[in-house]
Amino acid sequence: MIDLRSDTVTRPSQAMLAAMTRAETGDDVWGDDPTVLRLQARVAEEAGKEAGLFFPSGTQSNLAALMAHCARGDEYIVGQAAHTYKYEGGGAAVLGSIQPQPLDNAEDGTIALERIAAAIKPIDDHFARTRLLALENTIGGKVLPAAYVAEATQLARSRGLSTHLDGARVFNAAVASGQPLKALAEGFDSVSICFSKGLGAPVGSVLVGNRALIDTAHRWRKVLGGGMRQSGVLAAACLYAFDHNVARLADDHANAARLAAGLSQVGEVKVMSQATNMVFVQFPQMHCAPLEAWLKERGILTQMLYAARFVTHLDVSAADIDTFVEAVKAYFASR
Ligand SMILES: Cc1ncc(COP(=O)(O)O)c(C=O)c1O
């Protein structure tokens, strides 16, 4: 199958599986899994932060971070399109008693600074306490402009807010923009980084920040059921991904550009955006379900339910992109 639904669908390679079977392990709840400790230290160092903490998922890493920054009745400012707000089951509110203050994202993924400033509540018993600004990079595949990130985090700091970055795909941002991870993490008190997206690990995210914040997140991770035992097996996959699968993200970006260029030749298709490894497309609504079925019959998995988004990753080749584009052309030619 050619699977363009997400970059989360990648399967561990033989070499990654071999690294996992070789992993030295211990009981990480007791803090003595050497492979987990190595991963945490390495990610923290590369991100320019004091400490790291391994999580089974990006959702849990984001949630533990929000809970470490905000107490019950506090509020975080977040984009309407942000994963932590829109796609994590409302966890901040449900499990953290944290009120989200969502604001519109502009086309480029930014949230207007004046809107952020206006949304910060005065200290008054009528209001939740605004504690945190959360951004996402990449967002919808787009790399946030570096100058914007610097201004937004500076604004937050100047108003006494802490800052969190959902960096699920921050390595895509690094490869696309040429900025090192450290530069992308600068200005944020915490960053959640996923290894199970384009980097191809089966599981795993690392939250980085200062020691005190990570200690607090460690407690919330346990409360959320994320304390794992011989998780060095999983951390080994992340270390393998770190060593082998970062630079090659450039291939995914090139394949996404190839996909966008191919689809833009199809009259019925409107390519809305392409950035890093994601392509957003509009098809006439009546074609969405039949096209998805047509593609599936030809071994191509897509999802066009709430947005036609195609995502490239290490299990998709340039030839697969051409097969996909040809199948879309054949579908419209057959109508
Ligand atoms: C931007 C972003 N943040 C966080 C997550 C959550 O990661 P996980 O699926 O590991 O919980 C995702 C998942 O796709 C994501 O796209």
The ligand as an SDF file (V2000), in Angstrom:
LIG
                    3D

 16 16  0  0  0  0  0  0  0  0999 V2000
    1.2540   18.5480   15.6940 C   0  0  0  0  0  0  0  0  0  0  0  0
    1.0150   17.3200   16.5070 C   0  0  0  0  0  0  0  0  0  0  0  0
    1.1960   17.3660   17.8300 N   0  0  0  0  0  0  0  0  0  0  0  0
    0.9820   16.2910   18.6040 C   0  0  0  0  0  0  0  0  0  0  0  0
    0.5640   15.0980   18.0580 C   0  0  0  0  0  0  0  0  0  0  0  0
    0.2730   13.9610   18.9840 C   0  0  0  0  0  0  0  0  0  0  0  0
    1.1150   12.8870   18.8210 O   0  0  0  0  0  0  0  0  0  0  0  0
    0.6490   11.3950   19.2130 P   0  0  0  0  0  0  0  0  0  0  0  0
   -0.1420   10.8960   18.0550 O   0  0  0  0  0  0  0  0  0  0  0  0
    1.9620   10.6980   19.3850 O   0  0  0  0  0  0  0  0  0  0  0  0
   -0.1150   11.4790   20.4670 O   0  0  0  0  0  0  0  0  0  0  0  0
    0.3620   14.9900   16.6810 C   0  0  0  0  0  0  0  0  0  0  0  0
   -0.0820   13.7120   16.1010 C   0  0  0  0  0  0  0  0  0  0  0  0
   -0.2360   13.5500   14.9170 O   0  0  0  0  0  0  0  0  0  0  0  0
    0.5960   16.1370   15.8830 C   0  0  0  0  0  0  0  0  0  0  0  0
    0.3870   16.1030   14.5600 O   0  0  0  0  0  0  0  0  0  0  0  0
  1  2  1  0
  2  3  1  0
  2 15  2  0
  3  4  2  0
  4  5  1  0
  5  6  1  0
  5 12  2  0
  6  7  1  0
  7  8  1  0
  8  9  2  0
  8 10  1  0
  8 11  1  0
 12 13  1  0
 12 15  1  0
 13 14  2  0
 15 16  1  0
M  END
$$$$
